Amino acid sequence: MTPSSPPATPLAAADSLSDRELVTVILGGHRDCLNELYRRYQDRVYYKCLGMVKDANLAQDLAHDVFIKVFTNLHKYQGKADLSFWIYAITYNHCVTHLKRAKRLRFDTIDETLDPADGGPQSLNEKQLQDLRLDQLARLLKELRPEEEMLLILKYQEAMSIKQIAAILQMSESAVKMRLKRSRERLGNLLNGLSNGC
């Protein structure tokens, strides 16, 4: 180690840092601590990619790309939101870009003047959604289009606000509300079909 090099940070010490402290240490010159950042988020990033592209090998490639983006853009993280949210946004946007390029992801044009509260009898309300058993919900979500599944996951599994979802998707909050309403309707229709089949 040269006199000008920062002292090595033991893995145990890096492991005890909060996300924001870890980012500060990395940006302060401890690039070896990138391994700890990778360790914390590798599974979450991979499984989010896998949930969107439904292909294990492709998900690994996309997750690798995501971490390259995270590491090279870490200086842009301002700490205004949790690091997990920032990494999630990068992951989501990278996967969406891939899916759009593959022409597998299409958002329907939505009339934002419609009343989001007017869900009709087939609409699945939030209480019903929360009451669904996890195994039922996971099975039903797989039958939705990728963008519908991700909207519901962002809202109900990740507990993100409409404002946060709008920031990730780069669209208006009213558009997010409308798309969520439509996604709940589709999930409601699937749930009714499941109930009728029993």
C-alpha positions, 0 to 999 in steps of 0.5 A, a space after each residue: 500500500 502506498 502512502 497516498 492510498 486510502 487504508 483498506 476497509 475490512 469487509 466486516 466494517 463495510 458490512 456494518 455500514 448503512 447504505 448511505 455510509 457505504 456509498 460515502 466510503 466508496 466515493 471517498 476512494 474505497 472502491 474495494 467496498 463495491 463488493 459489499 454493495 454488490 453483495 447487498 443487492 445482487 439477489 434483489 436486482 437479479 430477481 427483479 430482472 428475472 421477474 420482468 424478462 422471464 429468462 434466467 440467462 438474460 436476467 443475469 446479463 441484465 443484472 450485470 449491466 445494471 451493476 455496471 450502471 450503478 457503479 459508474 453512476 454512483 456519484 449521481 446518487 444524492 441520498 434523497 431517496 433510499 439507495 434501494 429505490 435508486 437501484 430499483 429505478 435503474 433496474 426497472 428502466 434498464 429492463 424496460 429499455 431492453 423489453 422495448 427494444 425486443 418489442 415485447 413491451 407495449 403500453 396501451 394508449 390510455 384516456 387520462 380523462 376517465 375517472 380512475 374510481 370508476 372500476 365497474 363490477 369487475 374491478 379489484 379493489 385494494 382491500 381484495 388485493 391485499 387479502 389475496 393469498 401470496 401464492 394466488 397472487 403470484 400465480 395470477 400476476 404471471 398471467 398479466 402483461 409485464 407492464 401490468 405485473 410490474 405496476 402492481 408489484 411496485 405499488 403493493 409489494 414494494 409499497 411505492 407511492 404513486 409519485 415514486 412510480 411516476 418518477 420511475 416510469 417517467 409519466 404523469 401521476 394521473 397516468 399511473 393511477 389509470 394504469 393501476 386501475 386497469 391492471 387491478 381490473 385485469 387481475 380482478 377478472 382473472 381472480 373471478 375466473 379462478 373463483 368460478 373455476 373452483 
